[in-house]
Amino acid sequence: MKFPALAAERRLAVGKVLLFVACLLPLARAAWIVLSGAAVNPVEFITHSTGTWALVWLLATLAMTPLRRFSGWAWPLRCRRMLGLFAFFYASLHFTTYVWLDQFFDWPHIVKDIAKRPFVTVGFAAVALMTPLALTSTRGWMRRLGRNWGRLHRLVYPVAVLAVVHYWWLVKKDISQPLIYAAVLAALLGLRVWWRWRQRAA
């Protein structure tokens, strides 16, 4: 391996460590706020915080391909899997908080809540669709599934749509923040549609 390539790999490794730490900072901040007693409603705060950051990391995952194409850098695609796994990690915390701290494992009520309230329904669907994506994110699964791996991981697009809809329906009144996330998602998906159209036209 040439020395410039080795230096680039070291920079990428350092960058991944810094990204890993950055992805954990929101969780550390939330824990500090709850443990210090600053949160008026700790359960609601944890639920909203983990849900918001799950959506942030999910959109960041989708942003890696446009960043790669516009910048010409290779590193965004090397960080995409980590961001996707952190999105699933925060989504799992979000769902666990709902099941454990909010519903106290009252499964009959949870099932009824999922069936009755639309924003809970789409949120549950998003977590359910994210699960196989997280489980098959390794290189071993990429080899096993072959071309089907790419087809499976296109589920990230409906997952992102469901996550934004979940947030939008949850807020109900002031939709300014969900609207921002919806606009970002529309831009990210719109770029992919545009690229696909240009590819077919060519």
N, C-alpha and C positions, 0 to 999 in steps of 0.2 A: 504494500500500500504506500502510495506517495505521501510525503509529509504534509502537503496542503490538504489532501483528503483526510488524513489522520486528524489534523487540526480542526477541520470542519466537523468531523464526527465528535470530537471532544466538545466543541461549542454546542452542538446539538444535544449532547448528553447533559451538559450544564443547563441548557435552556429547558430541557424536559424536567429536570429537578426543580427549577424555578417555577415552571408552570404547575407542577404537582403541588408545590407549596402554596402558590397563588389560588389554586382551586380549593384548597382546604381552609383558606383564610375566612371565607364567609361562615363556615361552620364554627370556627374558633370564635369569631365575633358573636355569633348567635348564642353560643354556649356562655360566653362572658356576660352578655346582656341578661340572660336568664338567671345565671348563678349569682349575679350581683344584685338581683331584685329589681332591675330597671324596667323589666317587661311587666306591664299591667296585667296582661293575660298571657302567661308563658306558653300555653298550649297553642293558642291562636297565633302567637308570634312565631313559634317554631314551624307551625304548619305553613304559614305564608312565606317565611324566609326560605325554607327548603324547596317549596314549590317554585318560588321566583328564580332561585339559582338553578334549579333543574332546567327551567326554560332558558335561562341565560346560556348555560353550557350547551344545551341542545342547539340553539341558534349559532353559537360559536362553532360547533361542529360543522354545521352546514356552511358556515362562512369560510372554511378552510379551502375548499375547492375554488371559489371565486378569487380568494387571496392568492392562491397558487397561480391561477391563470393570468391575473392582472399584474402580479409582481415578478413572475418568473422564478420565484424562490421555490426550493424543494421542501423546506422544513414544514410548511403548514400541513401537508399530507402526512408527515411523520408524527404530528401531534394530534391528528384527528381522532385516532382511536382513544387516546387518553381523555380527551374532552368528552367523547361519547360515553365512556365508562363513568366519568364524573357526573354527567347528566343523569345516567341511570342510578348512580349512587344517591344523588340528592332526591330523585324521584322516589326511590325506595324509602328514604328517610321520611319523605312527605307522606307516603302511603302508610308507613309504619306508625307515624304520629297519629294519623287519622284512626287507624285500627286499634292502636293501643291506648293512647292518652285521651283521645276524643270519644271513642266508642267502647273502650274497655273490653275488647274482644267479644262483643255481643254480636255474634255472627248472624243470627236471624235478623236483627235490626240493620246490620251492615248490608246484607243482601237486599233487604227492603229499601234501604237508602239508595243503593246503587240503581235499583230498578225504578225508583220513584223520582229522584232528583236528577235532571239532565246533566248538570255540571259535574255531578259525582259519576254519572255513567260514562261520560267522555273521558274524565280523568282516569277512571279505572281502566278503560279501554287503552288509553295511552300507555299506562304502566304495563299492562298485559302484553302489548305489542313490542315494548322496549325490551322485555325479558329475553326473548330468543335472540335479539340483536346483541345483547350483552353476553349471553352464554356462548355465542358463536363468533366472538370477536377475535379469537386467537388465530394464529397462523395455521395451527393444526386443523381447525375447522374450515379455514379457507381452502386447504388442500382437499379435505374430505368432500366438501360441497361443490368445489369447482365453480362452474358458471352459476350454479344455483345460489352461491354465496352472495353474489352481486344482486341477484333478483330478490333474495330475502332481505338484504339490507336496504333495499329501496323502501322498505316499510318506514324508514326514518322520516320520509316526507309526510305520510298521513299521521304519524306520531306527532310531528311538529304542529300540524294543523289542529289535531285534537287537543294538544297542550294549550295552544293559544285560545281555542274555543272554550276550554275548561276555565281558563283565567278570565276570559271575557264574561262568561255567564256567572262566574262567582262574584265578580265585582258589582254587576247590575247597574249601579248609579253612575259613578265617575269612571268612565271607560277610557280616559285619556292615556293611562299607562298601558292597558291591554292594546289600545290602538297603535301605540308605538311598536310593540312586539309584533302585531299583525302586519304593520307596514314593513318592518325588517324582514319578516318571513316572506311576504309577497315579493319583495325585491330579490331575495335569495332564490325563490322558486321561479320567479320571472326570468332571471338570468339563465337558469337551466333550460327553460322552455325556449328561450331565444337561441341559445347555443345549439340545442337539438334541431330547431327549425333551420338554422343556417347550415348545419351539417347535412341535413336531408336535401336542402336546396342545392348544395354543392355537388 
